Every structure is written in C-alpha cells, then in structure tokens.
Amino acid sequence: MLKKNSNEIRIALIQLPDRDVARPFYLSLFENRLYNFDFSTPYYLMKLYLKYDINIIFRKTLEEQLGKLGVDYSINGLGEVEFNEPLNVETIKELTSLLSIYGIEIINDHKSEIVQRIKDSITEMIANSSIEKQHKTSTYLSEKLAYSYAYLSSIFSESTYTSIESFVILKRVDRAKALILEDRLTLTEVAYTLGYSSVAHLSGQFKKTTGLTPTVFRHIIRERNKSLKN
C-alpha cells in the first residue's frame, strides 16, 4: 500500500509469516538498528517515511527513457529536451508511449508550452536563491523566455486561472517546507534564503497557504520524528 502526500511517500509493507524470511528482511533493512518484532504474529506491518526530490526523479526518468531510444539529446532546464537531430514520427510515438507510463506528456500547443516553461523557470528560480535575489520575477522571466512579462502573465492567467505572483508564493512555501523538513536552518535563515524581508513575512504567506505557521509546522515535524525514533 502506497500513499503520497506532498514530497513524502508513506509505505506500509506486509511480510508473510515466515520467520526465516521476515527476520533478515527487517534486520537488513535497518542495518544495525535493533527492532523487537513479535514474530509469532501472523503478519508484520511496517511504515517508512521517505523524502524525495521530484525534479531529480523527473530528470532520471527522462534520461532512462530517452536512453532507450538511442538518440543524442541535451536536457535544458526542468522540462525542455533538445535533440541533435530531428526525430521521425515513429520515434516520437515511441517516446510518447514511454513517457506516458510515468504521467509525462509531450506538449504540442504553443500556450501550454509557454505556461510549462514559466512554471519550470519559477521552480528553478526558487531553488536557486541567488537568482531570485539578483532579479525581479518579471525581469527574470522576460529575459529567460524572451517575451514581455505582460504577455507571459496574460497567457499564464488565462490557462491556469491564477496569477504568476500566486504561483511564485506557492513555490516559495513549498521550498520553505522542504527547508524546514531538513531542520538545518533557523526560520530566520529560511526566510533570508527565500528572499523574505522577515520571518513575519514568511509566516504570513506560509499560514495563508498551509493553514499553519512555520513554527507549528516545524513542531509537528519534530514531534513526528521523535515518535519514529522511539
């Protein structure tokens, strides 16, 4: 059974009641950490909490599927692939089929392509704090995508029913959650990393988006981690 929530996967594994199989399975999984399982129980239930980076997963998936085609290519940014030679119709069909298994679609219309490039560019900008500190969002998108910001904003709003500014806030909050989950930075450092003027500014947008303040969110994560260790 697999449940997906934000950037975490919760996995529940059920091991059949074979003591000789079950015991090494658990011990090898947790290496030197000792867990006292009741092996007389008919079934054994276990939960794992895993963090993942969707951008890394996407890129690796893309590389694996393109590798099957044996074509020369380069990946430009998050969602753009450039081929050294034109692809024929059969190769495009095969690539479409391979990617569709993972929910990846090839974008064919101009507006959808622009919207996806806007999203990818914003994601890259948020991930690289130096870019956001050096450029306004409007300037960065205009220069990177070679369109006026008014044009980009119009297409984005028309296609997604939300503004570029609102999308930027959502991505910033997502990045803030990821940094808080890592638990290496103070909230002041998180705010500075993401270009907020203060923790209060971060807290306001965070609570408006998630319903929780960063402080409460961090407390919940730490309490959950403590329960997993016990």
Secondary structure, 3 states (H helix, E strand, C coil): CEEEECCEEEEEEEECCCHHHHHHHHHHHHCCCCCCCCCCCCCEEEEEEEECCHHHHHHHHHHHHHHHHCCCEEECCCCCEEECCCCCHHHHHHHHHHHHCCCCCCCCCHHHHHHHHHHHHHHHHHHCHHHHHHCCHHHHHHHHHCCCHHHHHHHHHHHHCCCHHHHHHHHHHHHHHHHHHHCCCCHHHHHHHCCCCCHHHHHHHHHHHHCCCHHHHHHHHHHHHHHHHC
